[in-house]
Amino acid sequence: MHASTLFALLVLFALIAYGLGFSRAMQSAKRGGSIRSLAALPGYYGMHTALWSLLPALVLLALWTLFDDTVIRSLVVGGLPAEVVGESSARLLFAQIQNIASGTIDPALAAPELRDAANRLNSLRQTSGTVKTVLVLALALVAGSLALWRLTPKMRAREKVESLVRGLLMASASIAILTTVGILLSVLFEALRFFQSVPVTEFLFGLHWSPQMALRADQAGSSGAFGAVPIFLGTLMVSAIAMFVAVPVGLMSAIYLSEYASKRVRNTVKPVLEILAGIPTVVYGFFAALTVAPAVRDAATAMGLPASSESALAAGLVMGIMIIPFVSSLSDDIINAVPQSLRDGSFGLGATQSETIKKVVFPAALPGIVGGVLLAVSRAIGETMIVVMAAGLAANLTANPLESVTTVTVQIVTLLVGDQEFDSPKTLAAFALGLMLFLTTLVLNVIALHVVKKYREQYD
């Protein structure tokens, strides 16, 4: 049975358990004379039964789904002869077995050992699905029945339900933290493997980036240079151009909408402005490649300046347009959070509206605005599609925005395109770049949260 169907059955079981728990509580209330004889409202008894019917089964379903493929893969690959396994990696071998099992590869063209492994794979998957369905439904039935049997009028069902919900919320909050730690560790381990082959100093301070590694001693054109300075400078240049566009336009838009615009204009202009945030980045990439980049090149040529058809300026301009709603929305919320009493006091002292904005509102909102801008910088650093389509893939060490550059995210995509084996410096370089990107955005987010926290403590 498919996991989604099984989940729907679990929800149905939980609803039935809720009804049974509620009915039993009402029957106990009738025997006791009124609902006051119960230690909690009848709905809490039903909720307690439903949660015990649902949660243990969901945990089992999640664990089974998480480890099912790993166990089946180890059983299938472990059952192959040693000479077959030794010819290629286990991952590629299992992928071939999966293709045979699904019919993508004709079984008649495969080796007999792989055909047998494909049949074993299908058998194990079918058995696993059957056992999973039986165990999960049985656990839901047993846990719900046990919870229903233990219901008594004196049981503090409300406290038990609230404890379960509080634990569920704590587990949900922990998932975000554990996910962050997992991402960091997975990138860190692969980056350390990369730094075993390439010195950290060469990666951080090298001026030439050419991650092609020679496969043979006589192969030419594969220098294997891993100096990431051109990539870092390209990322910084494109992000800086984007922020030079997004911050002034977004901030001035926020000031106008929050301080000068009428309610009717604000209700019309703000949704239209925020439509920009809903446009997919690939559409911005098309706009940059087909419209902005040629316009930048033609304008530079008209002024006698050499310009590439793909340039950092084109990518930065379009990226800045994309980030405008982000800066505008955050700044607008922060400016509106400034207490009206500060404005009234300024007006009472004879200041004009523009003086009040410059001398009172903007300084009061500045810490929050700075935090929003830092978050926008993180958004700009992590952008990929616009740079791929408008700035190019060449890792040029240049400060000229009219030349082609590349960024960290673009190189990560380039290095990991296609089937890759994660045992060469070329592929592992993507994890080193990812680690640097992760640390950069993490530092920016921590600074932004610290600034926003200081703002809230001062003006709440």
C-alpha positions, 0 to 999 in steps of 0.5 A: 500500500502506498504511503499516502493511502496508508496515511489517509487510513491512519487519519480515518482510524484517528477520527474513529478513535476520537468518536469512540473516546468522546462517546465513552466520556459522555457515557461516563458523564451520564453515569456520574450525573453530569459532565462535572463528574469528568476531570476534563471536557469530553473532547479531550478524552476523544483527542487523547484516544485519537492521538494515541491511535495516530502518533505511534503509527506515524512514527513507525511509518516514518522510520520504515519509510526512512530506512526501507530503501537502505535495508533493501539495497544492502540485502540486494547488493549483499546477495550478489557474487563478489566478482560482480560487486567488485566491477563497479560501485555499489551505488551504480550497480543498484541503480542498474538493478533498479532500471532492470526491475522497473523495465527501463533496461530490457532484462534480456540484455542484462547479466543473469546475476542482475536479473535475479537481483532485480527479481529479488528487489521487486519481491523485497519491495512487495514484502516490505510494503505488505509488512509495513501496512500490517504493522502500521495498521495493527499498531494504530489499532492496538494503541488506540484500543489501549488508550480507549480501555484506559479512559476513566472519569478521573483521568486528567485528559486535558493535561495529557493531551497538552503534554502530547501536543507540547512534545509534538511542537518541540519535536517540530522545532527540533526538526529545523535545528537538526536539519540545519546541523545535518546540512552542515555536517554533510557538506562539512565532511565532503569539504574535508575530503576535498581539502585533503587533496587541495590545500585550504590556502590554495582554495581561499587565496588562489587566483585561478579556477579551473576544476578540470582534473586530468584522468590520464597522464597524457591528457591536456587541458585539465589543469586542476586549479582550485583558486576560488578568489575569482568566484568569490569576487564574482559573487560579491560583484553581482550581489553588490550591484543587486543591492545598489538597485534593490536597497534605494528603490525598495527603501524609498518605496517603503517610505512612500507607501508607509508615510505619504501614500493614501490608503487607497494608493497603498492598497493598490500599489503594494500588491502590485509591487509584491507581484515581483516576488512571485515571479519565478527566477528562471523568468527573470533569467530569460528577461536578463538574457534576452532584454537587459544583457543586450541593452547593457552591451549596446549602451556600453558599445555606444559609449565606446566601452568594451562589453561582453554579451554576458555581464555582471552588470546585467545579472546584478540589475535584474537580480536587484529588481527581483529583490526590491519587493523583499526589501520594500516589504520588510522595510515597510513593516519595520517603518510601520512598527515605529510608534505613532507617538514618536511622530506625534511628538515630532509634529508637536515640536513643529517639524514637517513630515519630511523632517519627521521621517529623516530625524525621527522615523528613519533613525528609529527604524534603521536597526530593523532596516539594516537587518532586512537588508542583510537578509536580502544580501543572503538572498542575493548571494544564493541566487543561481538562475539569473547568473547562469543565464545573464552573467555566464560561467567563466571564472574571470578575475576582474573588477569590470562589471561589463565582463562575464563572471560567475558565482559560487552557486553557479559553479556548484550547479556546474560541478554537480550536473550529470552523473558524478562520482564523489571521489574526485577533487572536481566534484568535491570542490562543489561541497567546499564552495557550498560550505563557504556559501553556508557559512557566509549566509549563516553569518549574515543571518545571525547578524541580521537577527541580532540587529532585529532583536536589538531593535525590538528590545529598544522600541517594543 
